[in-house]
Structures are given as structure tokens and as C-alpha cells.
């Protein structure tokens, strides 16, 4: 069930709907604001749109790296299970 939550990002209050708990929504809000603050501190601009774009790029880069890593682990796990099943089947014959 979607619940309504108020969050503040870049000084703007927003009403968002989410199936996540209020605690999880606050965690996301905090994470986003921390990442925005990190980028804002590292660039020489007061343009919040540029800060937001750079922050999105950083988060996307991290997400894609984790997704690739997860895929590699999943593939390794699947291959390992296949080898173990093969060994088990061979020993049963």
C-alpha cells in the first residue's frame, strides 16, 4: 500500500508516495541530501541544477558498478552450483 511522505531535497519540500516504510523514505532522503552536499562542496557553482545533475551521474555510476558486480557474483554462483550438481550426479552414477 502506497503511503504519502514529506521530504525535503535541495531546500524544497516534496510530497512523495512510496510502498517503503517512513524510516526507509527518511533514509533515502538523507542519502540524497548527503550526496548533493558532497557534490556541492566539490564544485564551484551555486547552480542547483548542475549540482543535481552531477549528483545523479555519481549515483548512477555507483549503481551501475554495483549492478555489474552483482551480475558477476550471480554468474559465478550459478557456475559453481552447476559444477557441484555435475559432481553430485557423476558420483551417483
N, CA, C and O atoms as CSV, one atom per row, in Angstrom:
chain,resi,resn,atom,element,x,y,z
A,1,UNK,N,N,0.848,-1.188,0.000
A,1,UNK,CA,C,0.000,0.000,0.000
A,1,UNK,C,C,0.888,1.244,0.000
A,1,UNK,O,O,1.740,1.393,0.877
A,2,UNK,N,N,0.704,2.121,-0.952
A,2,UNK,CA,C,1.481,3.353,-1.033
A,2,UNK,C,C,1.085,4.307,0.074
A,2,UNK,O,O,-0.098,4.523,0.336
A,3,UNK,N,N,2.091,4.876,0.719
A,3,UNK,CA,C,1.854,5.897,1.730
A,3,UNK,C,C,2.455,7.200,1.247
A,3,UNK,O,O,3.387,7.208,0.443
A,4,UNK,N,N,1.917,8.295,1.741
A,4,UNK,CA,C,2.399,9.618,1.385
A,4,UNK,C,C,3.428,10.068,2.417
A,4,UNK,O,O,3.242,9.883,3.619
A,5,UNK,N,N,4.519,10.662,1.924
A,5,UNK,CA,C,5.599,11.133,2.799
A,5,UNK,C,C,6.043,12.516,2.349
A,5,UNK,O,O,6.041,12.826,1.157
A,6,UNK,N,N,6.425,13.346,3.318
A,6,UNK,CA,C,7.009,14.648,3.002
A,6,UNK,C,C,8.511,14.542,3.122
A,6,UNK,O,O,9.032,14.064,4.130
A,7,UNK,N,N,9.217,14.997,2.076
A,7,UNK,CA,C,10.677,15.011,2.096
A,7,UNK,C,C,11.151,16.404,1.696
A,7,UNK,O,O,10.433,17.161,1.042
A,8,UNK,N,N,12.370,16.720,2.101
A,8,UNK,CA,C,12.977,17.999,1.722
A,8,UNK,C,C,14.291,17.703,1.007
A,8,UNK,O,O,15.195,17.088,1.574
A,9,UNK,N,N,14.385,18.148,-0.246
A,9,UNK,CA,C,15.576,17.956,-1.061
A,9,UNK,C,C,15.873,19.276,-1.754
A,9,UNK,O,O,14.983,19.910,-2.319
A,10,UNK,N,N,17.136,19.683,-1.702
A,10,UNK,CA,C,17.555,20.967,-2.292
A,10,UNK,C,C,16.703,22.123,-1.775
A,10,UNK,O,O,16.394,23.062,-2.509
A,11,UNK,N,N,16.332,22.039,-0.505
A,11,UNK,CA,C,15.555,23.111,0.106
A,11,UNK,C,C,14.087,23.126,-0.283
A,11,UNK,O,O,13.347,24.019,0.129
A,12,UNK,N,N,13.664,22.167,-1.057
A,12,UNK,CA,C,12.264,22.112,-1.498
A,12,UNK,C,C,11.555,20.968,-0.817
A,12,UNK,O,O,12.072,19.853,-0.749
A,13,UNK,N,N,10.379,21.246,-0.315
A,13,UNK,CA,C,9.583,20.198,0.310
A,13,UNK,C,C,8.727,19.544,-0.753
A,13,UNK,O,O,8.066,20.211,-1.549
A,14,UNK,N,N,8.757,18.218,-0.747
A,14,UNK,CA,C,8.017,17.451,-1.736
A,14,UNK,C,C,7.147,16.417,-1.045
A,14,UNK,O,O,7.505,15.890,0.008
A,15,UNK,N,N,6.014,16.135,-1.640
A,15,UNK,CA,C,5.139,15.060,-1.189
A,15,UNK,C,C,5.411,13.882,-2.115
A,15,UNK,O,O,5.249,13.998,-3.329
A,16,UNK,N,N,5.827,12.740,-1.547
A,16,UNK,CA,C,6.111,11.562,-2.363
A,16,UNK,C,C,5.263,10.390,-1.866
A,16,UNK,O,O,4.885,10.328,-0.696
A,17,UNK,N,N,4.977,9.473,-2.774
A,17,UNK,CA,C,4.246,8.256,-2.413
A,17,UNK,C,C,5.212,7.092,-2.570
A,17,UNK,O,O,5.963,7.006,-3.542
A,18,UNK,N,N,5.173,6.196,-1.585
A,18,UNK,CA,C,6.078,5.062,-1.616
A,18,UNK,C,C,5.480,3.891,-0.859
A,18,UNK,O,O,4.710,4.069,0.086
A,19,UNK,N,N,5.845,2.693,-1.289
A,19,UNK,CA,C,5.453,1.492,-0.567
A,19,UNK,C,C,6.417,1.235,0.590
A,19,UNK,O,O,6.152,0.387,1.442
A,20,UNK,N,N,7.529,1.960,0.623
A,20,UNK,CA,C,8.535,1.795,1.669
A,20,UNK,C,C,8.037,2.393,2.979
A,20,UNK,O,O,7.125,3.219,3.001
A,21,UNK,N,N,8.656,1.956,4.062
A,21,UNK,CA,C,8.313,2.498,5.375
A,21,UNK,C,C,8.778,3.946,5.476
A,21,UNK,O,O,9.617,4.400,4.698
A,22,UNK,N,N,8.218,4.661,6.446
A,22,UNK,CA,C,8.627,6.055,6.675
A,22,UNK,C,C,10.122,6.112,6.967
A,22,UNK,O,O,10.811,7.028,6.518
A,23,UNK,N,N,10.617,5.142,7.714
A,23,UNK,CA,C,12.050,5.093,8.039
A,23,UNK,C,C,12.896,4.936,6.778
A,23,UNK,O,O,13.924,5.599,6.637
A,24,UNK,N,N,12.476,4.070,5.866
A,24,UNK,CA,C,13.206,3.855,4.621
A,24,UNK,C,C,13.182,5.109,3.751
A,24,UNK,O,O,14.182,5.438,3.112
A,25,UNK,N,N,12.062,5.802,3.720
A,25,UNK,CA,C,11.956,7.046,2.940
A,25,UNK,C,C,12.893,8.102,3.531
A,25,UNK,O,O,13.563,8.821,2.790
A,26,UNK,N,N,12.942,8.195,4.859
A,26,UNK,CA,C,13.869,9.145,5.510
A,26,UNK,C,C,15.319,8.791,5.196
A,26,UNK,O,O,16.157,9.672,5.008
A,27,UNK,N,N,15.603,7.490,5.141
A,27,UNK,CA,C,16.959,7.052,4.815
A,27,UNK,C,C,17.342,7.498,3.399
A,27,UNK,O,O,18.454,7.974,3.173
A,28,UNK,N,N,16.428,7.342,2.466
A,28,UNK,CA,C,16.669,7.776,1.085
A,28,UNK,C,C,16.852,9.296,1.039
A,28,UNK,O,O,17.768,9.800,0.389
A,29,UNK,N,N,15.980,10.010,1.730
A,29,UNK,CA,C,16.069,11.481,1.774
A,29,UNK,C,C,17.435,11.914,2.316
A,29,UNK,O,O,18.077,12.802,1.755
A,30,UNK,N,N,17.866,11.291,3.390
A,30,UNK,CA,C,19.168,11.627,3.997
A,30,UNK,C,C,20.296,11.310,3.036
A,30,UNK,O,O,21.206,12.119,2.858
A,31,UNK,N,N,20.247,10.136,2.413
A,31,UNK,CA,C,21.277,9.732,1.459
A,31,UNK,C,C,21.383,10.743,0.315
A,31,UNK,O,O,22.480,11.187,-0.025
A,32,UNK,N,N,20.246,11.104,-0.273
A,32,UNK,CA,C,20.234,12.041,-1.399
A,32,UNK,C,C,20.795,13.396,-0.964
A,32,UNK,O,O,21.614,13.983,-1.670
A,33,UNK,N,N,20.362,13.888,0.184
A,33,UNK,CA,C,20.853,15.183,0.655
A,33,UNK,C,C,22.344,15.158,0.959
A,33,UNK,O,O,23.041,16.142,0.715
A,34,UNK,N,N,22.841,14.039,1.492
A,34,UNK,CA,C,24.281,13.916,1.747
A,34,UNK,C,C,25.065,13.926,0.444
A,34,UNK,O,O,26.096,14.590,0.344
A,35,UNK,N,N,24.582,13.194,-0.555
A,35,UNK,CA,C,25.270,13.152,-1.850
A,35,UNK,C,C,25.249,14.518,-2.527
A,35,UNK,O,O,26.242,14.939,-3.120
A,36,UNK,N,N,24.118,15.204,-2.436
A,36,UNK,CA,C,24.030,16.560,-3.001
A,36,UNK,C,C,25.023,17.494,-2.310
A,36,UNK,O,O,25.681,18.298,-2.971
A,37,UNK,N,N,25.131,17.394,-1.000
A,37,UNK,CA,C,26.052,18.251,-0.238
A,37,UNK,C,C,27.504,17.950,-0.610
A,37,UNK,O,O,28.316,18.868,-0.725
A,38,UNK,N,N,27.833,16.669,-0.798
A,38,UNK,CA,C,29.194,16.291,-1.201
A,38,UNK,C,C,29.560,16.929,-2.537
A,38,UNK,O,O,30.634,17.509,-2.691
A,39,UNK,N,N,28.647,16.811,-3.500
A,39,UNK,CA,C,28.915,17.374,-4.827
A,39,UNK,C,C,28.976,18.898,-4.749
A,39,UNK,O,O,29.868,19.512,-5.335
A,40,UNK,N,N,28.042,19.508,-4.035
A,40,UNK,CA,C,28.025,20.975,-3.914
A,40,UNK,C,C,29.328,21.487,-3.326
A,40,UNK,O,O,29.810,22.548,-3.724
A,41,UNK,N,N,29.907,20.750,-2.383
A,41,UNK,CA,C,31.162,21.168,-1.754
A,41,UNK,C,C,32.360,21.003,-2.690
A,41,UNK,O,O,33.399,21.631,-2.491
A,42,UNK,N,N,32.209,20.154,-3.712
A,42,UNK,CA,C,33.351,19.861,-4.586
A,42,UNK,C,C,33.340,20.631,-5.904
A,42,UNK,O,O,34.305,20.560,-6.664
A,43,UNK,N,N,32.269,21.363,-6.186
A,43,UNK,CA,C,32.198,22.123,-7.441
A,43,UNK,C,C,32.089,23.612,-7.138
A,43,UNK,O,O,31.670,24.023,-6.055
A,44,UNK,N,N,32.475,24.396,-8.121
A,44,UNK,CA,C,32.450,25.845,-7.935
A,44,UNK,C,C,31.264,26.453,-8.672
A,44,UNK,O,O,31.421,27.236,-9.609
A,45,UNK,N,N,30.069,26.068,-8.218
A,45,UNK,CA,C,28.861,26.648,-8.802
A,45,UNK,C,C,27.774,26.675,-7.745
A,45,UNK,O,O,27.734,25.828,-6.853
A,46,UNK,N,N,26.906,27.645,-7.855
A,46,UNK,CA,C,25.730,27.716,-6.993
A,46,UNK,C,C,24.489,27.257,-7.737
A,46,UNK,O,O,23.375,27.353,-7.222
A,47,UNK,N,N,24.684,26.755,-8.957
A,47,UNK,CA,C,23.570,26.296,-9.786
A,47,UNK,C,C,23.100,24.928,-9.277
A,47,UNK,O,O,23.767,23.913,-9.480
A,48,UNK,N,N,21.945,24.921,-8.617
A,48,UNK,CA,C,21.448,23.677,-8.022
A,48,UNK,C,C,21.144,22.620,-9.083
A,48,UNK,O,O,21.208,21.424,-8.801
A,49,UNK,N,N,20.816,23.052,-10.288
A,49,UNK,CA,C,20.529,22.080,-11.355
A,49,UNK,C,C,21.807,21.335,-11.756
A,49,UNK,O,O,21.770,20.126,-11.982
A,50,UNK,N,N,22.921,22.038,-11.845
A,50,UNK,CA,C,24.191,21.387,-12.174
A,50,UNK,C,C,24.585,20.437,-11.053
A,50,UNK,O,O,25.030,19.319,-11.312
A,51,UNK,N,N,24.424,20.880,-9.803
A,51,UNK,CA,C,24.725,20.017,-8.657
A,51,UNK,C,C,23.856,18.761,-8.708
A,51,UNK,O,O,24.349,17.656,-8.482
A,52,UNK,N,N,22.576,18.926,-9.002
A,52,UNK,CA,C,21.663,17.781,-9.070
A,52,UNK,C,C,22.070,16.823,-10.192
A,52,UNK,O,O,22.058,15.608,-9.997
A,53,UNK,N,N,22.427,17.350,-11.350
A,53,UNK,CA,C,22.828,16.507,-12.484
A,53,UNK,C,C,24.099,15.738,-12.158
A,53,UNK,O,O,24.179,14.537,-12.414
A,54,UNK,N,N,25.096,16.420,-11.596
A,54,UNK,CA,C,26.346,15.753,-11.240
A,54,UNK,C,C,26.114,14.691,-10.169
A,54,UNK,O,O,26.725,13.623,-10.207
A,55,UNK,N,N,25.240,14.981,-9.222
A,55,UNK,CA,C,24.907,14.009,-8.179
A,55,UNK,C,C,24.235,12.794,-8.787
A,55,UNK,O,O,24.572,11.662,-8.441
A,56,UNK,N,N,23.291,13.012,-9.688
A,56,UNK,CA,C,22.640,11.891,-10.380
A,56,UNK,C,C,23.648,11.056,-11.156
A,56,UNK,O,O,23.570,9.827,-11.158
A,57,UNK,N,N,24.584,11.712,-11.806
A,57,UNK,CA,C,25.612,10.989,-12.551
A,57,UNK,C,C,26.458,10.132,-11.612
A,57,UNK,O,O,26.749,8.978,-11.926
A,58,UNK,N,N,26.856,10.680,-10.468
A,58,UNK,CA,C,27.652,9.932,-9.492
A,58,UNK,C,C,26.883,8.737,-8.948
A,58,UNK,O,O,27.425,7.636,-8.849
A,59,UNK,N,N,25.620,8.955,-8.597
A,59,UNK,CA,C,24.800,7.863,-8.056
A,59,UNK,C,C,24.589,6.790,-9.124
A,59,UNK,O,O,24.657,5.598,-8.825
A,60,UNK,N,N,24.336,7.203,-10.359
A,60,UNK,CA,C,24.141,6.242,-11.451
A,60,UNK,C,C,25.412,5.432,-11.690
A,60,UNK,O,O,25.346,4.222,-11.905
A,61,UNK,N,N,26.559,6.090,-11.653
A,61,UNK,CA,C,27.831,5.387,-11.846
A,61,UNK,C,C,28.022,4.320,-10.757
A,61,UNK,O,O,28.403,3.189,-11.058
A,62,UNK,N,N,27.761,4.679,-9.503
A,62,UNK,CA,C,27.889,3.730,-8.395
A,62,UNK,C,C,26.890,2.595,-8.537
A,62,UNK,O,O,27.236,1.431,-8.333
A,63,UNK,N,N,25.666,2.923,-8.880
A,63,UNK,CA,C,24.632,1.907,-9.051
A,63,UNK,C,C,25.010,0.905,-10.145
A,63,UNK,O,O,24.899,-0.305,-9.949
A,64,UNK,N,N,25.453,1.411,-11.290
A,64,UNK,CA,C,25.799,0.529,-12.406
A,64,UNK,C,C,26.997,-0.349,-12.069
A,64,UNK,O,O,27.039,-1.513,-12.467
A,65,UNK,N,N,27.975,0.193,-11.340
A,65,UNK,CA,C,29.130,-0.609,-10.921
A,65,UNK,C,C,28.669,-1.735,-9.996
A,65,UNK,O,O,29.116,-2.873,-10.140
A,66,UNK,N,N,27.787,-1.431,-9.054
A,66,UNK,CA,C,27.258,-2.456,-8.149
A,66,UNK,C,C,26.423,-3.485,-8.901
A,66,UNK,O,O,26.483,-4.676,-8.595
A,67,UNK,N,N,25.648,-3.037,-9.878
A,67,UNK,CA,C,24.830,-3.959,-10.668
A,67,UNK,C,C,25.724,-4.923,-11.450
A,67,UNK,O,O,25.437,-6.118,-11.518
A,68,UNK,N,N,26.812,-4.405,-12.044
A,68,UNK,CA,C,27.747,-5.271,-12.768
A,68,UNK,C,C,28.398,-6.272,-11.809
A,68,UNK,O,O,28.536,-7.452,-12.132
A,69,UNK,N,N,28.789,-5.795,-10.640
A,69,UNK,CA,C,29.406,-6.672,-9.636
A,69,UNK,C,C,28.425,-7.757,-9.195
A,69,UNK,O,O,28.796,-8.923,-9.059
A,70,UNK,N,N,27.186,-7.367,-8.976
A,70,UNK,CA,C,26.150,-8.324,-8.585
A,70,UNK,C,C,25.942,-9.376,-9.675
A,70,UNK,O,O,25.816,-10.565,-9.381
A,71,UNK,N,N,25.907,-8.936,-10.929
A,71,UNK,CA,C,25.750,-9.873,-12.043
A,71,UNK,C,C,26.913,-10.859,-12.099
A,71,UNK,O,O,26.716,-12.047,-12.356
A,72,UNK,N,N,28.133,-10.359,-11.856
A,72,UNK,CA,C,29.308,-11.232,-11.882
A,72,UNK,C,C,29.220,-12.270,-10.764
A,72,UNK,O,O,29.501,-13.447,-10.988
A,73,UNK,N,N,28.827,-11.836,-9.552
A,73,UNK,CA,C,28.677,-12.771,-8.435
A,73,UNK,C,C,27.582,-13.800,-8.720
A,73,UNK,O,O,27.731,-14.983,-8.413
A,74,UNK,N,N,26.502,-13.341,-9.301
A,74,UNK,CA,C,25.401,-14.247,-9.630
A,74,UNK,C,C,25.861,-15.295,-10.646
A,74,UNK,O,O,25.545,-16.478,-10.517
A,75,UNK,N,N,26.611,-14.848,-11.655
A,75,UNK,CA,C,27.112,-15.768,-12.680
A,75,UNK,C,C,28.079,-16.772,-12.055
A,75,UNK,O,O,28.011,-17.965,-12.350
A,76,UNK,N,N,28.987,-16.291,-11.187
A,76,UNK,CA,C,29.930,-17.186,-10.513
A,76,UNK,C,C,29.176,-18.213,-9.663
A,76,UNK,O,O,29.513,-19.397,-9.667
A,77,UNK,N,N,28.168,-17.757,-8.943
A,77,UNK,CA,C,27.384,-18.662,-8.107
A,77,UNK,C,C,26.668,-19.712,-8.932
A,77,UNK,O,O,26.638,-20.887,-8.567
A,78,UNK,N,N,26.095,-19.288,-10.040
A,78,UNK,CA,C,25.382,-20.215,-10.925
A,78,UNK,C,C,26.340,-21.249,-11.501
A,78,UNK,O,O,26.014,-22.433,-11.573
A,79,UNK,N,N,27.522,-20.798,-11.911
A,79,UNK,CA,C,28.514,-21.724,-12.462
A,79,UNK,C,C,28.981,-22.708,-11.389
A,79,UNK,O,O,29.160,-23.893,-11.668
A,80,UNK,N,N,29.173,-22.229,-10.193
A,80,UNK,CA,C,29.617,-23.098,-9.098
A,80,UNK,C,C,28.548,-24.154,-8.779
A,80,UNK,O,O,28.865,-25.326,-8.574
A,81,UNK,N,N,27.304,-23.732,-8.741
A,81,UNK,CA,C,26.205,-24.675,-8.484
A,81,UNK,C,C,26.150,-25.722,-9.588
A,81,UNK,O,O,25.953,-26.905,-9.312
A,82,UNK,N,N,26.321,-25.296,-10.837
A,82,UNK,CA,C,26.302,-26.249,-11.960
A,82,UNK,C,C,27.416,-27.276,-11.816
A,82,UNK,O,O,27.197,-28.466,-12.042
A,83,UNK,N,N,28.633,-26.815,-11.433
A,83,UNK,CA,C,29.752,-27.744,-11.248
A,83,UNK,C,C,29.475,-28.725,-10.105
A,83,UNK,O,O,29.759,-29.917,-10.226
A,84,UNK,N,N,28.924,-28.228,-9.004
A,84,UNK,CA,C,28.614,-29.090,-7.866
A,84,UNK,C,C,27.545,-30.122,-8.228
A,84,UNK,O,O,27.648,-31.288,-7.848
A,85,UNK,N,N,26.517,-29.687,-8.963
A,85,UNK,CA,C,25.479,-30.620,-9.395
A,85,UNK,C,C,26.059,-31.694,-10.314
A,85,UNK,O,O,25.694,-32.866,-10.226
A,86,UNK,N,N,26.954,-31.282,-11.183
A,86,UNK,CA,C,27.594,-32.239,-12.088
A,86,UNK,C,C,28.368,-33.279,-11.282
A,86,UNK,O,O,28.275,-34.476,-11.553
A,87,UNK,N,N,29.134,-32.816,-10.285
A,87,UNK,CA,C,29.898,-33.734,-9.437
A,87,UNK,C,C,28.970,-34.683,-8.688
A,87,UNK,O,O,29.237,-35.882,-8.605
A,88,UNK,N,N,27.891,-34.152,-8.149
A,88,UNK,CA,C,26.932,-35.000,-7.431
A,88,UNK,C,C,26.325,-36.055,-8.344
A,88,UNK,O,O,26.241,-37.230,-7.987
A,89,UNK,N,N,25.903,-35.618,-9.531
A,89,UNK,CA,C,25.313,-36.554,-10.483
A,89,UNK,C,C,26.307,-37.615,-10.924
A,89,UNK,O,O,25.953,-38.782,-11.092
A,90,UNK,N,N,27.562,-37.196,-11.112
A,90,UNK,CA,C,28.601,-38.146,-11.520
A,90,UNK,C,C,28.845,-39.180,-10.441
A,90,UNK,O,O,29.052,-40.356,-10.738
A,91,UNK,N,N,28.823,-38.750,-9.194
A,91,UNK,CA,C,29.057,-39.681,-8.076
A,91,UNK,C,C,27.880,-40.605,-7.842
A,91,UNK,O,O,28.053,-41.695,-7.296
A,92,UNK,N,N,26.705,-40.201,-8.238
A,92,UNK,CA,C,25.519,-41.044,-8.045
A,92,UNK,C,C,25.435,-42.151,-9.096
A,92,UNK,O,O,24.781,-43.171,-8.876
A,93,UNK,N,N,26.083,-41.952,-10.217
A,93,UNK,CA,C,26.001,-42.917,-11.319
A,93,UNK,C,C,26.872,-44.087,-11.128
A,93,UNK,O,O,26.904,-44.979,-11.977
